């Protein structure tokens, strides 16, 4: 139960709400949360895959007539939008609440991705991709924070990794969509790629309705002085579990005392990130930047590698993306549980190191030209089976190791800086390297990505927080907590 306490200044609340959320068994409520909120990564995977899979069609479009550099500009515009959207919507999420923002950000995405289908030149395409990215970036902050605050601690690591890995379900949908819609016998030509961008809008409409049943985060409500609402939300969740004959463990629960606040000043956010928890900030930036370059540089330009170096037809690119997507999704599914059992530090450092080594080896085989397109795809499957778990763990780290009051903005900050460094520069750099027509030039980019992952592995092994199976409040004490 929650007990408001009188006194001078803002009310102090003595509550067991976090412990009550963490003691719950897995139930249909958590499944709904994962399905309705985790679809963000599916949408992002869909968007990124479509942009890559239809890049050949964009180059052949009689209206757009893109070059490789234009494809890189459009990819970077999407990532730049995601960076700025994450910062803006992250600030709003901590201030206005999780639920309002995961509706606003989804609406922004829906409108922008649908508008992409009706663009007529490079700059209209770029603007629509930028706004689409802004919606997805905002989704990351609102959704990551909500999921972290609603999922019990003992399931948090595996759940977060699998949800992040679901990006590749979207990638598979995008690959299949491109195969069908780019087929000259279906639509092809200038209509195929336009229809492909409408897939996300249709999927988003369904998700919008699903989210109607997701409550506001009780943890956010309690820190903002809305105690009655927080108590009613948790009581409702518990009542639903009991109605379904789920057993909720009894016994005394740990409590926490909080001083209610309406918002957290940006100065306090900056002090927390850059002074009080500076070491965690370094870890977060390192993990996010390295995986962002690794992923965005390679995946945004994978279709160009297939078409330019292996002579794969644009309408056949999707067939090579499907197994690639499968490896990426299965990695977090099978490796994710070890992040909750073996622990965060050993698993994060191991997956980053193995990913870097495999990329260096595979890149060399590509450079000397001994791999076929099919063998190259198998190699990517192996690399990204491990790398997908590593990349997902970066999002897990930055969303669970900072105080509740700044969680969404912290996620936005790390996503923005990491993705800005690795995601914007990566596609532009690799677009240029592919344009040189030199396999060794492309290998140089791969090798740089491998070095970044190995450096991140060292940082993770030395400084990662052992957050496995611990409550969020135990991992990082809330700023509003009082003794």
URSUL-V119178 format. One record per residue. RES is the residue in one letter. SS is DSSP state (alpha for helix, beta for strand, coil for the rest). PHI is phi in degrees with one decimal (none if undefined). OMEGA is omega in degrees with one decimal (999 if undefined). Layout:
RES;SS;PHI;OMEGA
RES;SS;PHI;OMEGA
//
This chain:
X;coil;none;-179.1
X;coil;-111.0;-176.9
X;beta;-124.1;173.6
X;beta;-66.8;179.3
X;beta;-121.7;-178.7
X;coil;-76.0;177.1
X;coil;158.8;179.4
X;coil;-70.8;178.4
X;coil;79.1;-178.5
X;coil;-58.8;-177.5
X;coil;-64.6;175.2
X;beta;-102.7;-176.6
X;beta;-111.1;175.4
X;beta;-105.2;-169.2
X;beta;-137.8;173.2
X;coil;-115.1;-177.2
X;alpha;-57.3;179.0
X;alpha;-58.8;-179.5
X;alpha;-67.1;179.1
X;alpha;-67.6;176.8
X;alpha;-69.1;-177.3
X;alpha;-76.3;-178.0
X;alpha;-82.6;-176.3
X;coil;-64.1;170.5
X;coil;-73.6;176.2
X;coil;-68.7;-178.9
X;coil;-145.1;-178.3
X;alpha;-63.0;176.9
X;alpha;-60.3;-179.2
X;alpha;-67.5;177.0
X;alpha;-62.7;177.9
X;alpha;-63.8;178.2
X;alpha;-58.7;-179.3
X;alpha;-63.3;-177.2
X;alpha;-68.9;-173.6
X;alpha;-78.6;-177.7
X;alpha;-99.4;-178.1
X;alpha;-66.7;179.9
X;alpha;-64.4;175.6
X;alpha;-52.7;-178.1
X;alpha;-69.6;175.5
X;alpha;-63.5;179.2
X;alpha;-63.7;179.4
X;alpha;-64.9;177.7
X;alpha;-60.9;177.1
X;alpha;-61.1;-176.9
X;alpha;-64.1;-177.6
X;alpha;-64.9;-179.2
X;alpha;-67.0;178.5
X;alpha;-59.5;-179.1
X;alpha;-60.1;178.8
X;alpha;-75.7;-175.1
X;alpha;-67.2;-178.0
X;coil;-95.3;-177.3
X;alpha;-59.4;176.8
X;alpha;-64.1;178.7
X;alpha;-67.8;177.8
X;alpha;-66.6;177.9
X;alpha;-70.2;-178.9
X;alpha;-91.4;-178.2
X;coil;-62.0;179.2
X;coil;-67.3;-179.7
X;coil;-91.0;-174.1
X;coil;-84.8;178.4
X;coil;53.4;-179.2
X;coil;-71.2;166.2
X;coil;-103.4;179.8
X;alpha;-60.2;179.4
X;alpha;-66.1;177.7
X;alpha;-63.3;176.8
X;alpha;-61.2;177.5
X;alpha;-63.2;178.5
X;alpha;-63.1;-179.9
X;alpha;-63.6;178.5
X;alpha;-63.4;179.7
X;alpha;-68.6;177.1
X;alpha;-63.7;177.4
X;alpha;-60.6;-178.4
X;alpha;-68.3;178.6
X;alpha;-62.6;176.0
X;alpha;-62.2;178.8
X;alpha;-63.0;179.4
X;alpha;-63.3;-178.0
X;alpha;-69.4;177.3
X;alpha;-63.8;178.3
X;alpha;-60.7;-178.5
X;alpha;-66.2;-178.5
X;alpha;-64.8;-175.9
X;alpha;-73.6;174.9
X;alpha;-65.1;176.8
X;alpha;-61.9;180.0
X;alpha;-66.4;-178.5
X;alpha;-65.0;178.3
X;alpha;-69.3;-175.9
X;alpha;-90.7;-173.0
X;alpha;-103.5;179.5
X;coil;115.9;-177.0
X;alpha;-71.0;-170.8
X;alpha;-65.8;179.6
X;alpha;-57.7;-173.6
X;alpha;-75.5;-179.8
X;alpha;-75.0;168.2
X;alpha;-87.5;-179.1
X;alpha;-62.3;-176.7
X;alpha;-65.8;178.0
X;alpha;-65.9;178.6
X;alpha;-63.5;177.7
X;alpha;-60.0;179.3
X;alpha;-60.5;-176.8
X;alpha;-56.6;-176.9
X;alpha;-64.3;-174.0
X;alpha;-70.6;-178.2
X;alpha;-70.1;175.3
X;alpha;-66.7;-179.6
X;alpha;-65.6;179.4
X;alpha;-57.1;-178.3
X;coil;-65.9;-175.1
X;coil;-113.2;-179.5
X;coil;-76.0;-173.7
X;coil;-129.9;174.8
X;coil;-154.5;-175.8
X;alpha;-57.7;-170.4
X;alpha;-76.6;174.1
X;alpha;-68.1;177.4
X;alpha;-63.6;-178.8
X;alpha;-62.8;-179.8
X;alpha;-62.7;180.0
X;alpha;-65.2;177.1
X;alpha;-66.8;178.1
X;alpha;-62.5;-178.3
X;alpha;-69.0;175.3
X;alpha;-58.5;177.6
X;alpha;-61.4;179.1
X;alpha;-61.8;177.8
X;alpha;-64.3;179.6
X;alpha;-67.5;177.8
X;alpha;-60.6;176.2
X;alpha;-64.6;177.1
X;alpha;-60.0;-179.1
X;alpha;-54.9;-176.2
X;alpha;-70.8;-178.0
X;alpha;-66.3;-174.2
X;alpha;-77.7;179.7
X;alpha;-57.2;-178.8
X;alpha;-66.0;-179.4
X;alpha;-64.2;-179.3
X;alpha;-62.1;179.4
X;alpha;-57.2;-173.6
X;alpha;-85.0;-178.7
X;alpha;-108.3;-177.1
X;coil;-88.8;177.9
X;coil;-55.8;-172.9
X;alpha;-56.4;-174.7
X;alpha;-71.8;178.1
X;alpha;-107.6;-165.8
X;alpha;-63.7;-176.2
X;alpha;-64.7;-178.0
X;alpha;-62.9;-179.9
X;alpha;-60.3;-177.6
X;alpha;-64.7;180.0
X;alpha;-67.1;180.0
X;alpha;-65.8;178.9
X;alpha;-63.0;176.9
X;alpha;-63.3;178.3
X;alpha;-68.0;-179.9
X;coil;-67.0;168.4
X;alpha;-44.9;-172.8
X;alpha;-82.4;167.8
X;alpha;-66.2;175.0
X;alpha;-61.3;178.3
X;alpha;-62.2;179.4
X;alpha;-66.5;177.1
X;alpha;-60.2;179.0
X;alpha;-64.1;179.6
X;alpha;-64.7;179.1
X;alpha;-63.6;179.2
X;alpha;-59.7;-179.5
X;alpha;-68.1;179.2
X;alpha;-60.2;-177.0
X;alpha;-71.8;-171.1
X;alpha;-74.9;178.2
X;coil;-86.9;177.3
X;coil;-64.6;179.9
X;coil;-55.3;-179.7
X;coil;-76.6;179.2
X;coil;-102.1;175.4
X;coil;-124.0;178.2
X;coil;60.8;175.3
X;alpha;49.5;-174.4
X;alpha;-82.3;179.8
X;alpha;-88.9;-175.4
X;alpha;-60.4;-177.9
X;alpha;-67.9;178.1
X;alpha;-67.3;178.6
X;alpha;-63.8;-178.6
X;alpha;-60.8;-177.9
X;coil;-74.0;176.7
X;alpha;-82.9;179.8
X;alpha;-60.3;-178.5
X;alpha;-62.6;-179.8
X;alpha;-64.6;179.3
X;alpha;-65.7;179.0
X;alpha;-62.1;-179.4
X;alpha;-63.1;178.2
X;alpha;-62.6;178.1
X;alpha;-64.2;-179.3
X;alpha;-64.3;179.7
X;alpha;-54.7;179.4
X;alpha;-69.6;179.8
X;alpha;-61.2;-175.5
X;alpha;-74.3;178.5
X;alpha;-58.4;-174.7
X;alpha;-95.7;179.0
X;coil;-88.9;-179.1
X;coil;-80.1;170.3
X;coil;-65.9;179.3
X;coil;-62.2;177.3
X;alpha;-60.1;178.5
X;alpha;-65.2;177.7
X;alpha;-66.2;-179.2
X;alpha;-60.0;-175.0
X;alpha;-67.4;-180.0
X;alpha;-75.1;-179.8
X;coil;-100.4;173.5
X;coil;79.2;-178.8
X;coil;-96.9;-169.6
X;alpha;-68.4;-178.5
X;alpha;-60.5;179.2
X;alpha;-66.3;178.9
X;alpha;-62.9;179.7
X;alpha;-62.6;-179.1
X;alpha;-65.1;-180.0
X;alpha;-65.0;-179.7
X;alpha;-65.7;178.5
X;alpha;-61.0;178.5
X;alpha;-65.8;178.1
X;alpha;-64.0;179.9
X;alpha;-63.2;179.6
X;alpha;-61.5;178.7
X;alpha;-64.8;177.6
X;alpha;-63.1;-178.5
X;alpha;-66.6;179.3
X;alpha;-64.2;178.5
X;coil;-94.6;177.0
X;coil;64.8;173.8
X;coil;-81.6;-179.1
X;coil;-91.9;176.2
X;coil;-100.8;-177.3
X;coil;-55.2;178.2
X;coil;-94.6;178.0
X;coil;115.0;180.0
X;coil;-67.6;-178.6
X;coil;-115.3;175.3
X;coil;-63.6;-178.6
X;coil;-116.4;176.9
X;beta;-136.1;179.3
X;beta;-107.4;-175.7
X;beta;-127.8;171.8
X;beta;-96.8;-175.9
X;coil;-59.9;178.9
X;coil;-145.2;179.9
X;coil;-83.4;179.2
X;coil;-163.7;177.5
X;coil;-114.1;-179.0
X;coil;-59.8;179.5
X;alpha;-61.6;178.0
X;alpha;-63.6;178.1
X;alpha;-71.7;175.7
X;alpha;-60.8;-179.8
X;alpha;-62.8;179.7
X;alpha;-63.4;179.8
X;alpha;-65.5;-175.7
X;alpha;-73.4;-169.5
X;alpha;-104.7;176.7
X;alpha;-125.0;-173.2
X;alpha;-68.0;-177.7
X;coil;-127.3;-175.4
X;alpha;-61.4;-178.4
X;alpha;-63.7;178.0
X;alpha;-64.9;178.2
X;alpha;-66.1;178.1
X;alpha;-62.0;178.7
X;alpha;-61.1;-178.6
X;alpha;-60.4;179.9
X;alpha;-63.8;-178.9
X;alpha;-64.6;-179.2
X;alpha;-64.3;-176.5
X;alpha;-68.9;-176.5
X;alpha;-66.0;-177.4
X;alpha;-66.8;-179.9
X;alpha;-69.8;179.1
X;alpha;-65.8;177.6
X;alpha;-65.6;-179.2
X;alpha;-54.1;-175.4
X;alpha;-78.3;-173.0
X;alpha;-66.0;-179.3
X;alpha;-63.1;-175.9
X;alpha;-82.1;-172.0
X;alpha;-73.7;-179.8
X;coil;-63.0;-175.5
X;coil;-113.4;-178.1
X;alpha;-60.9;179.5
X;alpha;-62.5;178.7
X;alpha;-66.9;176.7
X;alpha;-61.4;-179.6
X;alpha;-64.1;-177.0
X;alpha;-76.1;-173.8
X;alpha;-83.7;-176.1
X;alpha;-101.8;-177.9
X;coil;-114.6;176.5
X;coil;68.6;179.7
X;coil;-76.1;178.1
X;coil;-65.2;-179.1
X;alpha;-54.4;-177.3
X;alpha;-79.0;177.2
X;alpha;-105.9;-177.6
X;alpha;-58.1;-177.9
X;alpha;-55.9;179.9
X;alpha;-63.4;179.6
X;alpha;-83.3;178.8
X;alpha;-79.1;-177.4
X;alpha;-61.7;177.9
X;alpha;-65.2;175.9
X;alpha;-59.0;179.0
X;alpha;-65.5;-179.4
X;alpha;-61.5;178.2
X;alpha;-61.4;-179.7
X;alpha;-66.3;-179.7
X;alpha;-77.0;-176.5
X;alpha;-68.8;179.2
X;alpha;-56.6;178.1
X;alpha;-62.4;-179.7
X;alpha;-62.1;-175.9
X;alpha;-86.4;-178.5
X;alpha;-93.8;-172.4
X;coil;-59.1;-177.7
X;coil;-63.8;179.9
X;alpha;-68.0;176.7
X;alpha;-70.0;176.4
X;alpha;-94.0;-177.3
X;alpha;-105.4;176.3
X;coil;-64.2;176.4
X;coil;123.6;-176.6
X;alpha;-64.5;-171.2
X;alpha;-59.4;-179.2
X;alpha;-64.7;-177.3
X;alpha;-73.3;179.7
X;alpha;-64.6;-178.5
X;alpha;-63.9;-178.9
X;alpha;-67.6;-177.9
X;alpha;-67.3;176.8
X;alpha;-65.0;-177.4
X;alpha;-65.7;-179.5
X;alpha;-62.6;178.9
X;alpha;-60.8;-179.3
X;alpha;-63.6;-179.8
X;alpha;-64.4;-179.5
X;alpha;-63.2;179.1
X;alpha;-65.1;179.6
X;alpha;-61.6;-178.9
X;alpha;-68.5;-179.1
X;alpha;-64.3;178.0
X;alpha;-60.7;178.5
X;alpha;-66.0;178.5
X;alpha;-62.4;175.6
X;alpha;-65.5;-175.8
X;alpha;-63.4;-178.5
X;coil;-85.8;169.6
X;coil;73.7;-178.7
X;coil;-100.3;-179.0
X;coil;-101.1;169.4
X;coil;-81.8;178.5
X;alpha;-60.7;179.5
X;alpha;-66.8;179.1
X;alpha;-66.4;176.6
X;alpha;-61.3;179.7
X;alpha;-65.2;177.2
X;alpha;-63.1;178.3
X;alpha;-61.7;178.0
X;alpha;-64.3;178.0
X;alpha;-58.2;-179.0
X;alpha;-65.4;-179.2
X;alpha;-59.2;-171.6
X;alpha;-83.8;167.5
X;alpha;-59.1;179.0
X;alpha;-85.5;-175.0
X;alpha;-65.1;179.2
X;alpha;-64.7;176.2
X;alpha;-65.2;178.7
X;alpha;-62.8;-178.9
X;alpha;-62.8;179.3
X;alpha;-64.0;-179.9
X;alpha;-68.1;175.7
X;alpha;-65.1;177.7
X;alpha;-65.6;176.8
X;alpha;-60.1;-176.8
X;alpha;-62.4;-175.1
X;alpha;-74.8;-179.1
X;alpha;-94.5;-178.9
X;alpha;-116.3;-172.5
X;coil;-105.9;177.2
X;coil;-125.4;-175.0
X;coil;-57.8;-177.2
X;alpha;-54.6;-173.6
X;alpha;-66.0;-177.8
X;alpha;-119.0;-171.6
X;alpha;-59.5;-176.4
X;alpha;-63.7;-179.7
X;alpha;-70.2;175.9
X;alpha;-64.2;176.6
X;alpha;-57.4;-179.6
X;alpha;-61.9;-178.5
X;alpha;-61.7;-177.8
X;alpha;-68.0;177.2
X;alpha;-62.0;-177.3
X;alpha;-66.2;-178.3
X;alpha;-68.7;-179.2
X;alpha;-62.5;-178.9
X;alpha;-72.1;177.6
X;alpha;-62.5;179.3
X;alpha;-72.3;-173.3
X;alpha;-91.1;-172.5
X;alpha;-86.8;179.1
X;alpha;-77.5;-177.6
X;alpha;-69.4;-175.1
X;alpha;-58.2;-179.5
X;alpha;-60.5;178.1
X;alpha;-63.0;-179.7
X;alpha;-62.8;-176.4
X;alpha;-71.2;174.2
X;alpha;-58.9;178.4
X;alpha;-68.9;-179.0
X;alpha;-63.6;178.6
X;alpha;-67.2;178.5
X;alpha;-62.3;178.9
X;coil;-68.9;-178.3
X;coil;75.3;-177.4
X;coil;-102.1;176.4
X;alpha;-63.8;-178.9
X;alpha;-68.1;175.6
X;alpha;-64.8;177.6
X;alpha;-64.0;178.3
X;alpha;-61.1;176.8
X;alpha;-58.8;176.1
X;alpha;-65.6;177.6
X;alpha;-61.1;-177.4
X;alpha;-64.9;177.5
X;alpha;-63.4;177.2
X;alpha;-62.6;179.1
X;alpha;-64.4;179.1
X;alpha;-63.1;178.2
X;alpha;-61.4;-179.5
X;alpha;-66.9;178.5
X;alpha;-66.5;177.2
X;alpha;-64.1;177.9
X;alpha;-63.9;178.6
X;alpha;-62.1;178.5
X;alpha;-64.7;179.2
X;alpha;-61.8;-179.5
X;alpha;-63.3;-178.9
X;alpha;-62.5;-177.1
X;alpha;-85.6;-166.3
X;alpha;-125.6;-176.9
X;coil;-60.5;179.4
X;coil;-84.2;177.1
X;coil;-77.6;-172.4
X;coil;-93.4;-174.8
X;coil;-60.7;175.1
X;coil;62.0;178.1
X;coil;-106.7;176.0
X;coil;-65.3;178.8
X;alpha;-59.0;-178.9
X;alpha;-69.9;176.6
X;alpha;-78.2;178.5
X;alpha;-68.9;179.7
X;coil;-145.6;-177.7
X;coil;-62.7;178.1
X;coil;-57.5;177.8
X;coil;-63.2;-177.7
X;coil;-86.4;-177.4
X;beta;-67.6;176.3
X;coil;-126.1;-180.0
X;coil;-78.3;999
//
